[in-house]
Amino acid sequence: MDKRVQAAYICFHLNEEVMSSDTVATLRLIKEQVDLYKKNYNRKLKVLVMDDDEMCLKMVKHQLENSFKELLEIEMCTNYDDFVKGGKSVDIAVIDYFYEDQMSQHDGLSILSKLKNINPLTTVYMMTGHKQINIAIQAIKTGAADYILKGEAGMMRLNENILELLRRKNTYNKRVSVLSLFRKRMGLFM
């Protein structure tokens, strides 16, 4: 079994209630990583939140703004046409799987594919109310970073995913800085 599919299966079956128990520590870690990211990159991360339920859109946006103050530039999208018109590259996307009304011919997997075609480096989280392992596996195979069930535990998981993304970006920047410093010093001794 593909390791990513296996990871999706394991994550899917984990008890969603088992999350970071120390919320204060998590918020402190988020603040540290946000400050470091702002120092390293001096730009905001562009986030697309896509769901046909406006209440869910507002909830996700509110949660992300509260957790990642001044770091995220959030764009909300409720239908497929707005997504296609926007078509610009984003750093992070949080998308639903099932869309009613005008989007019924498009599901989260097709939108995930389009996002990855626009920019393969976009980190996509599928956040949905559908607890179906076959959809979770397909989402991971298509390029989703995680398959998250909606709800309070899901919002905490989304925060933890974005925190981990910031850690990776900050660590990468640190490695590049150390490498360039090393090269510069090696040039002095040659």
TABELVEN-V138785 format. One record per backbone hydrogen bond with DSSP energy under -1.0 kcal/mol. CO is the residue of the C=O (numbers start at 1). NH is the residue of the N-H. E is the energy in kcal/mol with one decimal. If there is no record, write none. Layout:
co->{CO CO}
nh->{NH NH}
e->{E E}
This chain:
co->{2 3 4 5 6 7 8 9 15 17 21 22 23 24 25 26 27 28 29 30 31 32 33 34 35 36 37 38 45 46 46 47 48 49 50 53 54 55 56 57 58 59 60 61 62 63 64 68 71 73 75 77 79 80 81 82 83 91 92 93 94 95 97 100 101 103 107 108 109 110 111 112 113 114 115 119 123 124 125 126 128 130 132 133 134 135 136 137 138 139 146 148 151 152 153 154 155 156 157 158 159 160 161 162 163 164 165 166 167 168 169 170 171 172 173 174 175 176 177 178 179 180 181 182 183 184 185}
nh->{6 7 8 9 10 11 12 13 18 19 23 26 27 28 29 30 31 32 33 34 35 36 37 38 39 40 41 42 73 91 92 75 94 77 96 57 58 59 60 61 62 63 64 65 66 67 68 71 45 47 49 51 83 84 85 86 87 123 48 125 50 127 108 103 104 106 111 112 113 114 115 116 117 118 119 122 93 145 95 148 150 132 136 137 138 139 140 141 142 144 126 128 155 156 157 158 159 160 161 162 163 164 165 166 167 168 169 170 171 172 173 174 175 176 177 178 179 180 181 182 183 184 185 186 187 188 189}
e->{-2.6 -2.4 -2.2 -2.3 -2.4 -2.9 -2.4 -1.6 -1.9 -1.6 -1.1 -2.0 -2.7 -2.1 -2.5 -2.6 -2.4 -2.4 -2.5 -2.8 -2.6 -2.2 -2.6 -2.7 -2.0 -2.5 -3.1 -1.4 -3.0 -1.7 -2.3 -3.0 -3.1 -2.3 -1.6 -2.1 -2.4 -2.1 -2.6 -2.6 -2.6 -2.5 -2.6 -2.7 -2.3 -2.2 -2.9 -1.9 -2.6 -2.8 -2.7 -1.8 -1.7 -2.6 -2.6 -2.5 -2.8 -2.8 -2.5 -3.3 -3.0 -2.7 -2.8 -1.6 -1.7 -2.7 -1.8 -2.6 -2.2 -2.0 -2.7 -2.3 -1.9 -2.2 -2.4 -1.9 -2.6 -3.6 -2.4 -3.4 -2.1 -1.4 -2.1 -2.7 -2.0 -2.7 -2.2 -2.5 -2.1 -2.9 -2.4 -2.6 -2.1 -1.9 -2.2 -2.4 -2.3 -2.4 -2.4 -2.5 -2.6 -2.3 -2.1 -2.5 -2.3 -2.4 -2.4 -2.9 -2.7 -2.4 -2.3 -2.1 -2.5 -2.5 -2.3 -2.4 -2.6 -2.5 -2.2 -2.5 -2.6 -2.2 -2.5 -2.6 -1.9 -1.1 -1.2}
